[in-house]
Amino acid sequence: MTGFKALTPRPEEQREQMWLEELGFTPEQIARLRELRDMYPYIEYMDSRKQWNRLRFVKWLYSRGEIPR
């Protein structure tokens, strides 16, 4: 879901940014989260429960530092 991005973030994106910063995320981490969200916009597009479970497992591995960025 790539395309034109507005120069000024939407109000909901600004609130989201502030909330994530309050939780301790860096601007780089927030940008990466947005990239990932754009790659998987809707759960309905997942091919199967097996694929969804694999993605959850990969996320878990990444969170533990087992998978480099």
Secondary structure, 3 states (H helix, E strand, C coil): CCCCCCCCCCHHHHHHHHHHHHCCCCHHHHHHHHHHHHHCCCHHHCCCHHHHHHHHHHHHHHHCCCCCC
